[in-house]
Amino acid sequence: MKTENEGFSSTFGAIMAAAGSAVGLGNIWRFPYICGKYGGGAFLVVYIFFVFLIGMTLMMSEFVIGRRTGEGPHRAYSALRPAHPAWRVIGLTGLGTCFLILSVYLIISGWTTNYFWESLVGTLAGIPDDGFAAHFNEFVGNPSRTILFIVIFLVLTTLVIIGGVEKGIERISKLLMPILVVLLLVMCVRSVTLEGASAGLAYLFNPDFSKLTGEGVLAALGQALFSLSVGMGAMVVYGSYLPKDSNILKTSVWIAVCDFAIAILAGIAIFPAVFACGQSPAEGPGLVYQVLPVVFNSFGGVGKIFSIVFFLLLTLAALTSAISLLEALTRWVSNAKRGRTQSAVIMSVLVVILSVLAAFSFGDNAVGRLRFGDMTLFDLLDKLTGTVLPPVCALLTIIFFGWVLKADEIKDELSNHGVHGVSYFKVFYYVLARFVAPVALLVVLISGLLS
Ligand code: PFF
């Protein structure tokens, strides 16, 4: 049963919202690093291939499944095959993954919001270059501040969800995405005009095929899925809000192009500056919270402004992604009796409990000492959501799309019930969905599990 008749008001609004979901921490703090690490331009070639062939195929599949049923992932699969309700498992696995991703995402968003605040009030500007590692460790080791910022960030996210699909999600995405692009361009201009910037551009773009290992290829596919927010059902939810007259394939192309462009711009904003100030690139938290603050301080007086701009940019990118995760979860539990507001609050409370618990992984406390194998709770969640669950769910989704749905059903949805024809482009993506994507995903999954 469809619980609401909400939806995006236009294709443009849908693209902004879905690009908002796609563009997130994955683009800004993960992509540039793995691109450099696995061979720069060489990695880029493989990454482009995965984004536009495999990732986009999944996005298109999720949009078809969502729009055709008007349902979230918990109902869409069984709605398409009522005789086989077991297909719901795909949607439920995706939603479980969204829940876990959001719990990890909130922690990092909490860190980022804190750093935005510390840039604003000038704390970061007062720290000596060799003090940032200690500052970060002390901050995460005592999670009360992280928890405060997790809660602030989550309250903002929840308010947007309560605002509704069009008035909340679509409106905020249409506002924030352009701001994000402008802030990123400001950072890029500063970065490439620094003396010595070319070493950073070379790190990012010079193809070094010797660094492109099997591991790098797998990282490229994993990153493509995560970055496009596919394989968790979030795009099924956004698909259910897609206007009936939107061209699904073209919409997916736009979202993939935005996501890819922003990842590249993030690399251009970060690495030339890092190299120009004599630092070496690091991954994730090390890069963002320990190396970049040194870079900003080296800019002198204007450094404070660039620090504010960067952490604001990262917070906004994280916000529009968290919105899509919470929306998927809200949609799951809302029904005729339990409305949007109540559902969003219930899910926020549940997810914040796990998130706060995992935030304690970094301190010297009972949770911090807890080990799963050699992993902390945070590491475990990170591993499950980073390498295990999304490819599983993506594989099941693509099998359902390519092999369970009939070609006629797909054709009907992709052509907007015959309004448009079926171009070679659509046939090409159908072939990818049936044959290429499942094999690629299976390979990633098996190698991921073996490693
Ligand atoms: N695509 C987001 C990023 O690159 O940070 C992460 C993400 C958001 C993954 C939403 C999955 C999702 F449903």
Boltz pocket constraint, residues with backbone or C-beta under 6 A from the ligand:
constraints:
  - pocket:
      binder: B
      contacts: [[A, 21], [A, 22], [A, 23], [A, 24], [A, 25], [A, 26], [A, 27], [A, 98], [A, 101], [A, 225], [A, 226], [A, 227], [A, 228], [A, 229], [A, 230], [A, 232], [A, 234], [A, 235], [A, 321], [A, 322], [A, 324], [A, 325]]
      max_distance: 6.0
